[in-house]
Amino acid sequence: MPDVVPLPDRSPEITGPLPAPFRRAQLDAARPAFALTPAGPVVSTDAWSDRHLALLADGRWTRLTSGSRWHTRPEWTGGRLVAEVFQDLAAERASSRPIPLAGVRAVPEHAAPAAVLTPDGRAVAHPVAGEVRLPPGATAECVVPAFPGHDRIALLLRQGRARRVVCVDRDGVSHRDGPVISAGPWLSGHEVVVVLETWPGRVPHAWDVRSGALRRLVEPAGIVVDDVRADGDLVGLSWTSAGQPRRLELVEAGRLAAGEQVRLSPAPPGADGLPSAVCTVVEGAHCPLPTLVRDPPGQARGTVLLLHGGPNGVNLATWSPFAESLALAGWRVVQPNLRGSGLIDPVVRAPLPGRYGVDDADDALTVLRRTAIGPVVVGGMSYGGYLASRVARIAPEVRGVFLLGGFLRPSDLDGSGHPQVEAFLRTAAGRFADHVPFAAVPHFVAHGELDPRIPAEAVRTHLDDLPSGSEWVAIEGEGHGMLSDHAARRVFPRFFSWLDRLG
């Protein structure tokens, strides 16, 4: 297997007063996380603060981009390297730009006629098979170009939570249904990579489009693979585990095509003695509640119930500097998937809540009662923060609530105007819980001043109604969530001080 040296740790100038886990660098979670270029692999990483591109050549990483603008989603296309360059810390406005590579001249690639989506997005125009109509209500997540010398292409379709990988060639159409997260590349003329979700992991398999057979490409099963790409004789994948920051792995394509299974090595517990995370499924009254539990090195001082946003976010076996920092600070960290979670693994997939802030709050209470040790603090990002405030109303053991880019009342979303928020509100119309007074425990609320999804002004109007001991942290220049190192330095040191005062 080609060797990939680890990314350098982030410098003290970047992390400042942040806890030690924030010094570990990783690849960006957005796909594509890397590009395979003639000069070597190029990744988007936070190693040099926020998101910048770096090249691996001659056994070392070299930074390619600089400045305050983020550089993400690198791709080698048309004989040149391009990336998405964001114009703002809110990470909402980006444009595609070429990125120079020293010693590499941009030369247009010779490619066979591509299969592309038609302008209306309702069909795929195939150079051999002609126009292939999509099923009613389905959208195409991606189109996988043909393997060199072959005319068959693959595409991933989505309809609600359902996924279908379709192969099209001159002989017709074949397909496979299942919890497919992504598709591509081709390993041979008849095998294409599909990444399948089996909680808590997402693992790539080879799908034989002729026989329908599946074979796992990597071990172990509990890792989360975000991105798989190929170029010539090389396949790259970005992956993470509960204890391993997202990293790049390179594999010889011939080994995978020949049937070899590659074993990846999640990092063992470090010198700090942090135990491995435990994945468990709590049986709820209405559905299974798959949950990740991280324990501190010694006796727990209490429990932090950490809720995902969305509300269709997911908790997988992925590394989190925030969750690891909480565990190292002495807290048991519990990360559940509740009703509304975006998991598509049919074994643990949950229905949508009948009422937001009621059904999913009951799920959170069930997990809390089964897993909590000592006093409890509950919080989350975005919708997870709103849900945390609801859980605190029904769980007397909760000592504090925190919201990172969250909202306190559904009416806080009314002035958003963001397309994704508007789409959620159409789904949730009339299904939010009635507002009740906030729980009589301290709240920690951090919010980006430029949040385009949840207006900071709307959340700020509730500050006078929060109990004594509550804190408000405004993050100038920040958008939705905790995306930048600027935001992390502004918020997390104050958050951990606030947390210490709770117990």
C-alpha positions in Angstrom: 0.0 0.0 0.0 1.4 3.4 -0.9 2.5 5.2 2.3 0.7 8.4 3.4 2.5 10.3 6.1 0.2 11.8 8.8 -0.8 15.5 8.5 1.3 17.8 10.8 -0.3 18.8 14.1 -1.9 22.2 14.2 0.3 24.9 15.7 -0.3 26.8 18.9 -0.8 29.9 16.9 -3.9 28.2 15.4 -5.3 26.5 18.4 -4.4 29.0 21.2 -6.3 28.2 24.4 -8.2 25.3 22.9 -8.0 21.8 24.5 -5.4 19.4 23.3 -7.6 17.4 20.8 -8.0 20.5 18.7 -4.3 20.3 17.8 -4.9 17.1 15.7 -5.3 17.9 12.0 -7.7 16.1 9.7 -9.2 16.1 6.2 -12.3 18.1 5.5 -15.6 16.3 5.8 -17.0 17.8 2.6 -16.8 15.6 -0.6 -14.5 15.5 -2.5 -12.0 15.7 0.4 -9.0 15.1 -1.9 -7.8 14.9 -5.5 -5.3 12.6 -7.1 -3.1 14.7 -9.3 0.1 14.0 -11.4 2.1 15.9 -8.7 0.6 13.8 -5.9 -2.5 13.7 -3.7 -4.0 17.1 -2.8 -6.3 17.3 0.3 -8.5 20.0 1.9 -7.4 20.1 5.6 -7.5 22.2 8.7 -3.8 21.6 9.4 -3.0 25.2 8.5 -6.2 26.7 10.1 -9.8 26.5 8.7 -9.7 24.9 5.2 -6.6 25.0 2.9 -5.2 22.7 0.3 -2.0 20.7 0.8 0.0 18.5 -1.5 1.7 15.2 -0.5 5.0 14.8 -2.5 8.3 13.3 -1.6 7.0 12.0 1.7 5.9 15.4 3.1 2.9 17.7 3.1 3.2 21.2 1.5 0.6 23.9 1.8 -0.7 25.1 -1.5 -3.1 27.9 -0.5 -3.1 30.7 2.0 -5.1 33.7 3.2 -8.4 34.0 4.9 -10.5 32.4 2.2 -11.3 28.7 2.6 -10.3 26.3 -0.1 -12.4 23.0 -0.2 -13.5 20.2 -2.6 -10.3 19.8 -4.7 -10.8 18.1 -8.0 -8.4 17.1 -10.8 -10.5 17.7 -13.9 -9.9 18.8 -17.4 -6.2 18.5 -16.9 -6.0 21.0 -14.0 -6.6 21.3 -10.3 -9.7 23.3 -9.2 -11.3 23.9 -5.8 -14.2 25.7 -4.2 -13.1 29.0 -2.7 -15.4 30.5 -0.1 -15.8 34.3 0.1 -17.0 34.5 3.7 -16.7 32.9 7.1 -20.3 32.0 6.9 -19.2 29.4 4.3 -22.3 30.1 2.2 -20.8 31.7 -1.0 -18.2 29.9 -3.0 -16.9 29.8 -6.6 -14.8 27.2 -8.4 -11.2 28.4 -9.2 -8.1 26.9 -10.7 -5.3 26.2 -8.2 -1.7 26.2 -9.7 0.5 23.2 -9.2 4.2 23.8 -9.5 5.8 21.7 -12.2 2.4 20.5 -13.6 1.2 22.0 -16.8 -2.6 22.0 -17.3 -3.3 19.8 -20.3 -6.9 19.0 -21.4 -7.6 15.3 -20.8 -8.9 13.1 -23.5 -12.1 11.6 -22.3 -14.8 9.5 -23.9 -18.3 11.1 -24.3 -19.7 11.6 -20.8 -23.1 10.6 -19.5 -24.7 13.7 -18.1 -28.0 14.8 -16.5 -30.4 16.5 -18.8 -31.1 20.2 -18.1 -34.4 19.3 -16.4 -32.6 16.8 -14.1 -35.1 14.1 -15.0 -33.0 11.9 -17.2 -29.4 10.8 -17.9 -28.2 11.3 -21.4 -26.0 8.3 -22.1 -23.6 8.4 -25.2 -24.6 4.8 -26.1 -27.9 3.9 -24.4 -29.4 7.3 -25.2 -31.8 9.0 -22.7 -32.5 7.1 -19.5 -35.4 8.5 -17.6 -35.3 8.6 -13.8 -38.1 7.2 -11.7 -40.8 9.7 -10.7 -39.7 11.7 -7.6 -36.1 10.5 -7.8 -33.0 12.8 -8.0 -29.5 11.8 -9.2 -26.9 12.2 -6.4 -24.0 11.5 -8.8 -23.1 10.0 -12.2 -20.0 7.7 -12.3 -18.3 8.0 -15.7 -17.5 4.9 -17.7 -14.4 2.8 -17.0 -11.8 3.3 -19.7 -12.6 1.1 -22.7 -16.2 0.5 -21.6 -19.5 2.2 -22.2 -21.4 1.4 -19.0 -21.9 4.1 -16.4 -23.4 4.1 -12.9 -25.5 6.6 -11.1 -26.8 6.9 -7.6 -30.5 7.9 -7.2 -32.2 9.2 -4.1 -35.9 9.3 -3.3 -36.6 10.4 0.2 -34.5 8.0 2.3 -34.4 5.3 -0.4 -31.2 4.8 -2.4 -30.7 3.0 -5.7 -27.4 2.4 -7.7 -28.2 2.0 -11.4 -25.9 0.7 -14.1 -26.6 1.6 -17.7 -25.0 0.2 -20.8 -25.9 -1.0 -24.3 -27.4 -4.2 -22.9 -29.8 -2.5 -20.6 -30.2 -1.4 -17.0 -29.3 -3.2 -13.7 -29.7 -1.8 -10.2 -29.1 -2.4 -6.5 -31.1 -0.9 -3.7 -29.8 -0.4 -0.2 -28.3 2.1 2.3 -25.8 3.5 -0.3 -24.1 6.7 0.7 -22.0 7.2 -2.4 -21.0 5.5 -5.6 -17.8 5.3 -7.7 -15.2 4.8 -8.9 -15.1 1.7 -11.2 -12.5 -0.9 -10.2 -12.9 -2.8 -13.5 -15.3 -2.9 -16.4 -17.9 -4.7 -14.3 -17.2 -3.7 -10.6 -18.1 -0.3 -9.2 -17.5 1.0 -5.6 -20.5 1.6 -3.5 -20.2 2.9 0.1 -22.8 1.3 2.3 -24.0 2.4 5.7 -24.1 -0.2 8.5 -24.2 1.8 11.7 -21.9 2.9 13.2 -19.8 2.7 10.1 -19.9 3.4 6.3 -17.7 1.0 4.4 -16.9 0.7 0.6 -17.8 -2.5 -1.3 -17.4 -3.6 -4.8 -20.7 -4.2 -6.7 -20.5 -6.6 -9.6 -23.1 -5.1 -12.0 -23.4 -8.5 -13.9 -23.8 -10.9 -11.0 -25.1 -8.5 -8.4 -22.5 -9.8 -5.9 -21.1 -7.5 -3.2 -17.7 -7.8 -1.5 -16.3 -5.6 1.2 -13.1 -3.7 0.3 -11.8 -2.7 3.7 -11.8 -3.8 7.4 -12.8 -3.1 10.1 -16.6 -2.5 9.7 -16.8 0.3 12.3 -15.0 2.9 10.3 -16.6 5.7 8.4 -15.4 6.2 4.8 -16.4 9.6 3.3 -14.9 9.6 -0.1 -13.4 7.1 -2.6 -11.6 8.3 -5.8 -9.4 6.6 -8.4 -6.8 7.7 -10.9 -5.0 5.2 -13.1 -3.4 2.6 -10.8 -4.3 4.4 -7.6 -7.4 4.4 -5.4 -7.7 6.9 -2.5 -10.2 7.1 0.3 -10.8 9.4 3.2 -11.9 7.8 6.4 -12.3 8.3 10.2 -13.2 6.4 13.3 -14.3 7.4 16.8 -10.6 7.8 17.8 -9.0 8.6 14.4 -9.2 12.1 12.7 -10.2 11.9 9.1 -7.2 10.9 7.0 -6.2 9.8 3.5 -5.4 6.2 2.5 -3.9 5.1 -0.8 -4.4 1.6 -2.3 -3.1 0.1 -5.5 -6.2 -0.3 -7.7 -5.0 -3.7 -9.0 -5.1 -5.2 -5.4 -8.7 -4.2 -4.9 -9.7 -5.4 -8.4 -8.0 -8.7 -7.7 -10.2 -9.3 -4.6 -7.8 -8.2 -1.9 -9.3 -6.7 1.3 -7.4 -3.8 2.8 -7.2 -3.5 6.6 -7.1 0.0 7.9 -5.8 0.7 11.4 -7.9 3.0 13.7 -5.6 4.7 16.1 -5.4 3.0 19.5 -6.1 5.0 22.7 -3.4 7.6 23.1 -1.1 8.3 26.0 -3.9 10.2 27.7 -5.6 6.9 28.3 -8.9 7.8 26.7 -10.9 4.5 26.2 -12.3 3.6 22.9 -15.9 4.7 22.2 -18.6 2.1 22.7 -21.4 1.8 20.1 -24.7 0.6 21.6 -28.4 0.5 20.5 -30.8 1.7 23.2 -34.3 0.2 22.6 -36.7 3.1 22.6 -40.5 2.8 22.9 -41.0 3.5 19.2 -37.7 2.7 17.5 -34.1 1.7 18.1 -31.8 4.5 19.3 -28.2 3.8 18.1 -25.9 5.7 20.5 -22.2 6.4 20.8 -20.7 6.5 24.3 -17.3 8.0 25.1 -16.0 7.6 28.7 -13.3 9.6 30.4 -10.0 8.1 31.4 -11.1 7.9 35.1 -14.3 8.2 37.0 -16.9 10.4 35.3 -17.8 13.7 36.9 -21.1 13.6 35.0 -22.6 13.1 31.6 -22.9 15.4 28.5 -25.8 14.4 26.2 -24.6 15.7 22.8 -27.4 16.0 20.2 -27.0 16.2 16.5 -28.5 19.0 14.4 -30.5 18.9 11.3 -32.8 17.5 12.7 -31.7 14.9 10.1 -28.1 14.9 11.2 -26.4 11.6 12.2 -24.0 10.4 14.9 -21.6 7.8 13.4 -18.3 6.4 14.6 -16.4 9.6 13.6 -13.8 11.5 15.5 -14.7 14.8 17.1 -12.3 17.1 18.8 -15.1 18.6 20.9 -16.4 15.2 22.1 -12.9 14.0 22.8 -12.2 17.2 24.8 -15.3 16.7 26.9 -14.2 13.1 27.7 -10.7 14.3 28.6 -12.3 16.9 30.9 -13.9 14.0 32.8 -17.4 13.8 31.3 -19.1 10.8 29.8 -20.2 11.9 26.3 -23.4 10.3 24.9 -24.3 10.9 21.3 -27.6 9.4 20.3 -29.5 9.1 17.0 -33.1 10.0 17.7 -36.3 10.1 15.6 -35.6 12.3 12.6 -32.0 11.1 12.4 -30.6 10.8 8.8 -29.3 7.3 9.3 -30.4 5.1 6.3 -29.2 1.8 7.6 -32.6 -0.1 7.7 -31.7 -2.0 10.9 -31.6 1.2 12.9 -33.4 3.8 10.7 -35.9 5.8 12.7 -39.1 7.5 11.6 -39.6 11.2 11.6 -41.0 12.7 14.8 -44.8 13.1 14.9 -44.1 16.3 16.8 -40.7 18.0 16.8 -39.4 18.8 20.3 -41.8 16.2 21.8 -41.1 12.7 20.3 -37.4 13.2 19.8 -37.2 14.8 23.3 -38.7 11.6 24.7 -36.2 9.6 22.8 -33.4 11.7 24.3 -34.8 11.2 27.7 -34.9 7.4 27.2 -31.2 7.4 26.2 -30.3 9.7 29.1 -32.0 7.4 31.6 -30.2 4.4 30.3 -26.7 5.9 29.9 -26.2 8.9 32.2 -23.8 8.9 35.2 -24.1 11.7 37.7 -25.3 15.2 36.9 -26.3 15.8 33.2 -25.6 18.7 30.8 -27.4 18.5 27.5 -26.6 20.5 24.3 -26.1 20.5 20.6 -25.7 22.5 17.4 -28.5 24.1 15.5 -31.7 22.0 15.9 -29.8 19.9 18.5 -29.6 23.1 20.7 -33.3 23.6 20.5 -33.9 20.0 21.3 -31.6 20.2 24.3 -33.6 23.1 25.7 -36.7 20.9 25.4 -35.1 17.9 27.1 -34.0 20.1 30.0 -37.7 20.8 30.7 -38.6 17.1 31.2 -35.4 15.8 32.8 -34.8 17.2 36.4 -31.3 15.7 36.5 -30.2 18.2 33.8 -27.9 20.9 35.4 -27.2 23.0 32.2 -28.0 23.5 28.5 -25.8 24.7 25.7 -26.7 25.8 22.2 -24.0 26.2 19.4 -25.7 28.1 16.6 -29.1 26.8 17.8 -32.5 28.4 18.3 -34.6 28.6 21.4 -38.1 28.9 19.9 -39.3 27.8 16.4 -40.3 31.4 15.7 -36.6 32.2 15.7 -36.5 30.6 12.2 -39.3 32.8 10.8 -37.0 35.4 9.4 -34.4 33.1 8.0 -35.2 32.9 4.3 -32.5 30.3 3.8 -33.7 27.6 1.3 -32.8 24.6 3.6 -34.5 26.2 6.6 -37.6 27.0 4.5 -37.7 23.4 3.2 -37.5 22.1 6.8 -40.3 24.5 8.0 -42.6 23.2 5.2 -42.0 19.6 6.5 -42.4 20.6 10.1 -45.3 23.0 9.6 -47.7 22.7 12.6 -45.6 19.9 14.1 -43.5 21.8 16.6 -44.1 21.5 20.3 -45.9 24.4 22.1 -43.6 26.8 23.7 -43.1 26.5 27.4 -40.8 28.5 29.8 -37.1 27.6 29.6 -35.8 25.2 32.1 -34.5 26.8 35.3 -30.9 25.9 34.7 -28.0 27.9 33.2 -27.9 28.1 29.4 -24.7 28.7 27.3 -25.6 30.2 23.9 -23.0 30.8 21.2 -24.1 32.2 17.9 -22.5 33.5 14.7 -23.4 37.1 14.0 -23.6 36.4 10.3 -25.7 33.1 10.6 -27.9 33.1 7.4 -30.0 30.2 8.6 -30.9 31.1 12.2 -30.8 34.9 12.6 -28.7 35.9 15.7 -31.1 38.8 16.4 -34.0 36.4 16.9 -32.1 34.2 19.4 -30.8 37.3 21.2 -34.3 38.4 22.1 -34.7 35.5 24.6 -31.6 36.3 26.6 -33.5 38.2 29.4 -35.7 35.1 29.8 -32.8 32.7 30.5 -32.0 31.8 34.2 -29.1 33.2 36.2 -25.7 31.8 35.3 -26.5 31.8 31.5 -24.0 33.1 29.0 -24.3 34.6 25.5 -21.3 34.5 23.2 -21.6 36.4 19.9 -19.1 35.3 17.2 -18.4 38.2 14.9 -18.0 37.2 11.2 -19.1 33.6 11.8 -22.0 31.9 10.0 -24.0 28.9 11.1 -22.4 26.5 13.6 -18.8 26.4 14.7 -17.0 26.2 11.4 -13.8 28.3 11.9 -10.9 28.3 14.2 -11.8 31.9 15.1 -15.1 30.6 16.4 -13.6 27.7 18.3 -11.1 30.0 20.1 -13.9 32.5 20.9 -16.3 29.9 22.3 -14.8 26.7 23.6 -12.5 28.1 26.4 -15.5 30.1 27.8 -17.7 27.0 27.4 -15.4 24.7 29.4 -15.1 27.4 32.1 -18.9 27.6 32.2 -19.1 23.8 32.3 -16.7 23.6 35.2 -18.9 25.9 37.2 -21.8 23.4 36.8 -19.9 20.6 38.4 
